[in-house]
Amino acid sequence: MCLLSHRGTIVPYRGKRDETINLNTFHDILVSGAGDQTVKLWDTAKGAEVATLYGHTDYVRAVRFSRDGNTIYSTGFGADHQLRFWSAATLKRSDVKIPMLATP
């Protein structure tokens, strides 16, 4: 599957290619983060974008589904440095923002 909808590049963080793409095996949904400051969800069976999540102010460094598949976690980089929580069911962002420590 080719992820053509992001305007920014899906850039591996420190060479870790699995940081910016993650698969929810419960529902065959892939989540990706990129330089366009968005998190996108993809239907792997159809090869189509399902949704775009907005809220980061710099490129998205990493994305993950929770173990139960109910929550999406995303972290920003640069000026952002926030850990954000998204409901996988409603795609709504939690009001909780956790500042990340700057990495050297």
Contact map, one row per residue, 1 for C-alpha under 8 A:
11100000000000000000000000000000000000000001001000000000000000000000000000000000000000000000000000000000
11110000000000000000000000000000000000000000001000000000000000000000000000000000000000000000000000000000
11111100000000000000000000000000000000000000000000000000000000000000000000000000000000000000000000000000
01111100000000000000000000000000000000000000000000000000000000000000000000000000000000000000000000000000
00111110000000000000000000000000000000000000000010000000000000000000000000000000000000000000000000000000
00111111110000000000000000000000010101010000000000000000000000000000000000000000000000000000000000000000
00001111100000000000000000000000001100000000000000000000000000000000000000000000000000000000000000000000
00000111110000000000000000000000011110000000000000000000000000000000000000000000000000000000000000000000
00000111111000000000000000000000011100000000000000000000000000000000000000000000000000000000000000000000
00000101111100000001000000000001111000000000000000000000000000000000000000000000000000000000000000000000
00000000111110001001000000000000011000000000000000000000000010000000000000000000000000000000000000000000
00000000011111111111000000000000000000000000000000000000000010000000000000000000000000000000000000000000
00000000001111111011000000000000000000000000000000000000000011000000000000000000000000000000000000000000
00000000000111110000000000000000000000000000000000000000000000000000000000000000000000000000000000000000
00000000000111111000000000000000000000000000000000000000000000000000000000000000000000000000000000000000
00000000000111111110000000000000000000000000000000000000000000000000000000000000000000000000000000000000
00000000001110111111100000000000000000000000000000000000000000000000000000000000000000000000000000000000
00000000000100011111110000000000000000000000000000000000000000000000000000000000000000000000000000000000
00000000000110011111110000000000000000000000000000000000000011110000000000000000000000000000000000000000
00000000011110001111110000000001110000000000000000000000000111100000000000000000000000000000000000000000
00000000000000001111111000000111100000000000000000000000000001110000000000000000000000000000000000000000
00000000000000000111111100000111000000000000000000000000000000111000000000000000000000000000000000000000
00000000000000000000111110011110000000000000000000000000000000011000000000000000000000000000000000000000
00000000000000000000011111111110000000000000000000000000000000001000100000000000000000000000000000000000
00000000000000000000001111111000000000000000000000000000000000000000100000000000000000000000000000000000
00000000000000000000000111111000000000000000000000000000000000000000100000000000000000000000000000000000
00000000000000000000000111111000000000000000000000000000000000000000000000000000000000000000000000000000
00000000000000000000001111111100000000000011100000000000000000000000000000000000000000000000000000000000
00000000000000000000001111111110000000001111000000000000000000000000000000000000000000000000000000000000
00000000000000000000111100011111000000001111000000000000000000000000000000000000000000000000000000000000
00000000000000000000111100001111100000111100000000000000000000111000000000000000000000000000000000000000
00000000010000000001110000000111110000111000000000000000000000100000000000000000000000000000000000000000
00000000010000000001100000000011111011110000000000000000001111100000000001000000000000000000000000000000
00000101111000000001000000000001111111100000000000000000001110000000000000000000000000000000000000000000
00000011111000000000000000000000111111000000000000000000011100000000000000000000000000000000000000000000
00000111100000000000000000000000011111000000000000000000011100000000000000000000000000000000000000000000
00000001000000000000000000000000111111100000000000000111111100000000000000010000000000000000000000000000
00000100000000000000000000000000111111110000000000011111001100000000000000000000000000000000000000000000
00000000000000000000000000000011110011111000000000011100000100100000000001000000000000000000000000000000
00000100000000000000000000000011100001111100000011111000000000000000000000000000000000000000000000000000
00000000000000000000000000001111000000111110000011110000000000000000000000000000000000000000000000000000
00000000000000000000000000001110000000011111001111100000000000000000000000000000000000000000000000000000
00000000000000000000000000011100000000001111111111000000000000000000000000000000000000000000000000000000
10000000000000000000000000011100000000000111111100000000000000000000000000000000000000000000000000000000
00000000000000000000000000010000000000000011111000000000000000000000000000000000000000000000000000000000
00000000000000000000000000000000000000000011111100000000000000000000000000000000000000000000000000000000
11000000000000000000000000000000000000000111111110000000000000000000000000000000000000000000000000000000
00000000000000000000000000000000000000000111011111000000000000000000000000000000000000000000000000000000
00001000000000000000000000000000000000011110001111110000000000000000000000000000000000000000000000000000
00000000000000000000000000000000000000011110000111110000000000000000000000000000000000000000000000000000
00000000000000000000000000000000000000011100000011111000000000000000000000000000000000000000000000000000
00000000000000000000000000000000000001111000000011111100000000000000000000000000000000000000000000000000
00000000000000000000000000000000000001110000000000111110000000000000000000000000000000000010000000000000
00000000000000000000000000000000000011100000000000011111000000000000000000000000000000000000000000000000
00000000000000000000000000000000000011000000000000001111100000000000000000000000000000000000000000000000
00000000000000000000000000000000000011000000000000000111111100000000000000010001010000000000000000000000
00000000000000000000000000000000000010000000000000000011111000000000000000010011000000000000000000000000
00000000000000000000000000000000001110000000000000000001111100000000000000011111000000000000000000000000
00000000000000000000000000000000111111000000000000000001111110000000000000011101000000000000000000000000
00000000000000000001000000000000111111100000000000000001011111100000000001111000000000000000000000000000
00000000001110000011000000000000110000000000000000000000001111100000000001111000000000000000000000000000
00000000000010000011100000000000100000000000000000000000000111110000000001110000000000000000000000000000
00000000000000000011110000000011100000100000000000000000000111111000000111100000000000000000000000000000
00000000000000000010111000000010000000000000000000000000000001111100000111000000000000000000000000000000
00000000000000000000011100000010000000000000000000000000000000111111111110000000000000000000000000000000
00000000000000000000000000000000000000000000000000000000000000011111111110000000000000000000000000000000
00000000000000000000000000000000000000000000000000000000000000001111110000000000000000000000000000000000
00000000000000000000000000000000000000000000000000000000000000001111111000000000000000000000000000000000
00000000000000000000000111000000000000000000000000000000000000001111111100000000000000010000000000000000
00000000000000000000000000000000000000000000000000000000000000001111111100000000000000111000000000000000
00000000000000000000000000000000000000000000000000000000000000001101111110000000000011110000000000000000
00000000000000000000000000000000000000000000000000000000000000111100111111000000000011110000000000000000
00000000000000000000000000000000000000000000000000000000000000111100001111100000001111000000000000000000
00000000000000000000000000000000100000100000000000000000000111110000000111110000001110000000000000000000
00000000000000000000000000000000000000000000000000000000000111100000000011111000111100000000000000000000
00000000000000000000000000000000000010000000000000000001111111000000000001111111111000000000000000000000
00000000000000000000000000000000000000000000000000000000011110000000000000111111110000000000000000000000
00000000000000000000000000000000000000000000000000000000011000000000000000011111100000000000000000000000
00000000000000000000000000000000000000000000000000000000110000000000000000011111100000000000000000000000
00000000000000000000000000000000000000000000000000000001111000000000000000011111110000000000000000000000
00000000000000000000000000000000000000000000000000000000000000000000000000111111111000000000000000111100
00000000000000000000000000000000000000000000000000000001000000000000000000111001111100000000000011110000
00000000000000000000000000000000000000000000000000000000000000000000000011110000111110000000000011110000
00000000000000000000000000000000000000000000000000000000000000000000000011100000011111000000110111000000
00000000000000000000000000000000000000000000000000000000000000000000001111000000001111100000110110000000
00000000000000000000000000000000000000000000000000000000000000000000001110000000000111110011110000000000
00000000000000000000000000000000000000000000000000000000000000000000011100000000000011111111110000000000
00000000000000000000000000000000000000000000000000000000000000000000111100000000000001111111000000000000
00000000000000000000000000000000000000000000000000000000000000000000010000000000000000111110000000000000
00000000000000000000000000000000000000000000000000000000000000000000000000000000000000111111000000000000
00000000000000000000000000000000000000000000000000001000000000000000000000000000000001111111100000000000
00000000000000000000000000000000000000000000000000000000000000000000000000000000000001110111110000000000
00000000000000000000000000000000000000000000000000000000000000000000000000000000000111100011111000000000
00000000000000000000000000000000000000000000000000000000000000000000000000000000000111100001111110000000
00000000000000000000000000000000000000000000000000000000000000000000000000000000000000000000111110000000
00000000000000000000000000000000000000000000000000000000000000000000000000000000000110000000011111000000
00000000000000000000000000000000000000000000000000000000000000000000000000000000011110000000011111100000
00000000000000000000000000000000000000000000000000000000000000000000000000000000011100000000000111110000
00000000000000000000000000000000000000000000000000000000000000000000000000000000111000000000000011111000
00000000000000000000000000000000000000000000000000000000000000000000000000000000111000000000000001111100
00000000000000000000000000000000000000000000000000000000000000000000000000000000100000000000000000111110
00000000000000000000000000000000000000000000000000000000000000000000000000000000100000000000000000011111
00000000000000000000000000000000000000000000000000000000000000000000000000000000000000000000000000001111
00000000000000000000000000000000000000000000000000000000000000000000000000000000000000000000000000000111
